[in-house]
């Protein structure tokens, strides 16, 4: 009787909720620190942080959220309705750091379903924390949070984990709620929801599987054929990434049947093979014992990235592979007991491999190198921004833009554009670091033009940073 009581006590202790909350809190603070640090170093950009920040701010002000940065409605990007509730935080206090904090929290709360799934699989104390370690030190997760701005894709990570957990527990209402949140993040996640439904059918969970498939198909049609065209966006700006497969959804589907070589040549290519190897490398050790049927859920994300003509979608430093991470983590959970039962040294191997993958594949090194290159104008940038006191229109560079997006009109000084400088209340340019899609000669030419305009005055000049403002401001 005493042995049973001790076993029960040990079991409760090892799954004590207190250390889990501490880990979640520390994780949130660390992730928030890195994303905020990148932003403060003027390494975030108008695309995409500035776009989301301006759109959410416009919603909070009761203004139609059509971004002046890329002339697209907030819903026209990916029908991401989840961005609307975020505007409530901007009503409390409008600040882009809300997005960094919410993103950090979203990642960290993914630990909770991981703990419960681990408990269901009978993982021991050290195995549970090993899974959490693998999750938090995933290069995909760190890069998406800390080196690639804010994206609603991040919410797919905890949502998919909760979907799988609640499906396992047969909690239909909870499962449907998680599906709705996941679908509200991005229109293309409809395909992931459909794949999740197919996987659930394999698992003999017919009701949940059917609901997921039906909701996925329905939302894909609504988002792409009604919501996005309704806000004058449509899906044409995304279809160009698949132009080699067809000029429309219908043509792509037709070519899938009549011209399968178009698809197979991309799937079975060196580029695709390298992408898959890098994607799976951090947890490749678990595949022998893992539940590989889970990979069905990852197929839409993998295929949309492989088939795209845009190499950015196969770049692990951005947000595109995020929906695959929850699948890999659940596979780790399903395999850990059997993998570690063979040899005790395998715990040390997993820790070593996890840190090796993080060090070699994460972009942590940017914080000690590339992100510090513009420090020589950091003070001047901040002093100039502090002088922008109204919500008047502004022309500025890609990296400064996210710091001044709480206004209806923000335009970028891209070298392929010829802005009418008289249209702007403020012109803020860094000629030493002109930023993405620009160059020093072009920005210097804008400064020269601004100096000749009688209605503009040079408000600030220091370290090659220039701020012009309308004379009446």
Long-range contacts (C-beta under 8 A, 24 or more apart in sequence): 14-124, 14-125, 14-128, 15-115, 15-119, 15-125, 15-128, 20-111, 20-112, 20-115, 23-111, 23-132, 23-136, 24-108, 24-109, 24-111, 24-112, 25-108, 27-104, 27-107, 27-108, 27-111, 27-136, 28-101, 28-104, 28-105, 28-107, 28-108, 29-104, 30-104, 31-103, 31-104, 31-107, 31-108, 31-142, 31-145, 31-146, 32-97, 32-100, 32-101, 32-104, 34-142, 34-145, 34-146, 34-367, 35-100, 35-103, 35-104, 35-145, 35-146, 35-150, 36-97, 36-100, 37-367, 38-146, 38-147, 38-367, 38-371, 39-96, 39-97, 39-100, 39-402, 39-403, 41-371, 41-372, 41-374, 41-375, 41-378, 42-374, 42-378, 42-381, 42-399, 42-400, 42-403, 42-433, 43-366, 43-370, 43-371, 43-374, 43-399, 44-149, 44-399, 44-402, 45-149, 45-398, 45-399, 45-401, 45-402, 45-435, 45-436, 46-398, 46-399, 46-401, 46-402, 46-405, 46-410, 46-412, 47-398, 48-149, 48-150, 48-151, 49-96, 49-99, 49-149, 49-150, 49-402, 50-401, 50-402, 50-405, 50-410, 51-77, 52-83, 52-99, 52-149, 52-150, 52-151, 52-152, 53-96, 53-99, 53-150, 53-402, 53-405, 53-406, 54-405, 54-406, 54-407, 54-410, 55-83, 56-83, 56-86, 56-87, 56-90, 56-99, 57-87, 57-90, 57-94, 57-405, 57-406, 58-408, 59-83, 59-84, 59-87, 59-90, 60-87, 60-88, 60-90, 60-91, 60-94, 63-408, 66-231, 68-408, 68-409, 68-410, 68-411, 69-401, 69-405, 69-410, 69-411, 69-412, 72-233, 73-231, 73-232, 73-233, 75-227, 75-228, 75-231, 75-233, 76-228, 76-231, 76-232, 76-233, 76-234, 77-233, 78-152, 78-185, 78-186, 78-187, 78-188, 79-186, 79-187, 79-223, 79-224, 79-227, 79-228, 80-152, 80-184, 80-185, 80-186, 80-187, 81-184, 82-152, 82-155, 82-181, 82-184, 82-185, 83-152, 94-406, 96-402, 96-403, 96-405, 99-150, 100-150, 103-145, 103-150, 103-154, 104-145, 106-154, 106-155, 106-157, 106-158, 107-141, 107-145, 107-154, 107-157, 107-158, 109-158, 110-135, 110-157, 110-158, 110-161, 110-326, 111-135, 111-136, 113-158, 113-161, 113-162, 113-164, 113-165, 114-161, 114-329, 114-333, 116-165, 117-161, 117-164, 117-165, 117-168, 117-330, 117-333, 118-333, 120-168, 121-333, 121-334, 121-336, 121-337, 122-337, 123-333, 123-336, 123-337, 126-347, 127-336, 127-337, 127-340, 130-336, 130-347, 130-350, 130-351, 131-329, 131-332, 131-333, 131-336, 133-351, 133-354, 134-282, 134-283, 134-329, 134-332, 134-350, 134-354, 135-325, 135-329, 137-354, 137-355, 137-357, 137-358, 138-282, 138-325, 138-329, 138-358, 139-282, 139-316, 139-357, 139-358, 139-361, 139-362, 140-279, 140-316, 140-321, 140-322, 140-324, 140-325, 141-322, 141-325, 142-358, 142-362, 142-363, 142-364, 143-316, 143-317, 143-318, 143-361, 143-362, 143-363, 144-318, 144-319, 144-322, 146-363, 146-364, 147-317, 147-363, 147-366, 148-317, 148-318, 148-319, 149-402, 151-319, 152-185, 152-186, 153-185, 153-186, 153-319, 153-320, 153-322, 153-323, 154-319, 154-322, 155-181, 155-182, 155-185, 156-182, 156-185, 156-186, 156-189, 156-192, 156-322, 156-323, 156-326, 157-322, 157-323, 157-325, 157-326, 158-326, 159-185, 160-192, 160-196, 160-297, 160-323, 160-326, 160-327, 161-326, 161-329, 161-330, 163-196, 164-196, 164-326, 164-330, 167-200, 167-203, 167-205, 167-208, 170-205, 170-208, 172-207, 172-208, 172-211, 175-208, 175-211, 176-211, 176-215, 179-211, 179-212, 179-215, 180-215, 183-215, 183-216, 183-219, 187-219, 187-220, 187-223, 187-224, 187-227, 187-228, 187-235, 188-300, 188-304, 189-323, 190-216, 190-217, 190-219, 190-220, 190-223, 191-216, 191-220, 191-300, 191-301, 191-304, 192-216, 192-297, 192-300, 192-301, 192-323, 193-219, 194-220, 194-300, 195-296, 195-297, 195-298, 195-299, 195-300, 196-297, 198-296, 199-293, 199-294, 199-296, 199-297, 202-293, 202-296, 203-293, 224-249, 240-309, 241-308, 241-309, 241-310, 241-313, 242-307, 242-308, 242-309, 243-309, 244-309, 245-307, 263-307, 266-306, 266-307, 267-303, 267-306, 267-307, 271-314, 272-306, 272-314, 275-305, 275-306, 275-314, 276-302, 278-316, 278-361, 279-316, 279-321, 279-324, 280-328, 281-357, 281-361, 282-328, 282-353, 282-354, 282-357, 282-358, 282-361, 283-328, 283-329, 283-331, 283-332, 285-339, 285-349, 285-350, 285-353, 286-331, 286-332, 286-335, 286-336, 286-339, 287-331, 287-335, 288-335, 288-339, 289-334, 289-335, 289-338, 289-339, 290-331, 290-332, 290-334, 290-335, 291-330, 291-331, 291-334, 291-335, 292-331, 294-327, 294-330, 294-331, 294-334, 295-327, 295-331, 297-327, 298-323, 298-324, 298-327, 298-328, 316-361, 317-363, 373-433, 374-399, 374-430, 374-433, 376-432, 376-463, 377-430, 377-432, 377-433, 377-463, 377-464, 377-465, 379-462, 379-463, 380-430, 380-460, 380-462, 380-463, 380-464, 380-465, 381-430, 381-465, 383-460, 383-462, 383-465, 384-428, 384-459, 384-460, 384-462, 384-465, 384-466, 384-467, 385-428, 387-459, 387-460, 387-467, 387-469, 388-426, 388-428, 388-467, 388-469, 389-473, 390-425, 390-473, 392-424, 392-425, 392-426, 392-470, 392-473, 393-423, 393-424, 393-425, 393-426, 394-424, 394-425, 394-426, 394-427, 394-428, 395-419, 395-421, 395-424, 395-426, 395-427, 395-428, 395-429, 395-446, 396-426, 396-427, 396-428, 396-429, 397-428, 397-429, 397-430, 397-433, 397-434, 397-435, 397-438, 397-443, 398-435, 398-436, 398-437, 398-438, 399-430, 399-433, 399-435, 399-436, 400-428, 400-430, 400-435, 404-428, 412-437, 413-438, 413-442, 413-443, 413-446, 414-438, 415-439, 415-442, 419-446, 421-446, 421-449, 421-450, 421-453, 421-456, 422-453, 422-455, 422-456, 425-469, 425-470, 425-473, 426-467, 426-468, 426-469, 426-470, 426-473, 427-456, 427-466, 427-467, 427-468, 427-469, 428-465, 428-466, 428-467, 428-468, 429-465, 429-466, 430-464, 430-465, 430-466, 431-464, 431-465, 431-466, 432-463, 432-464, 432-465
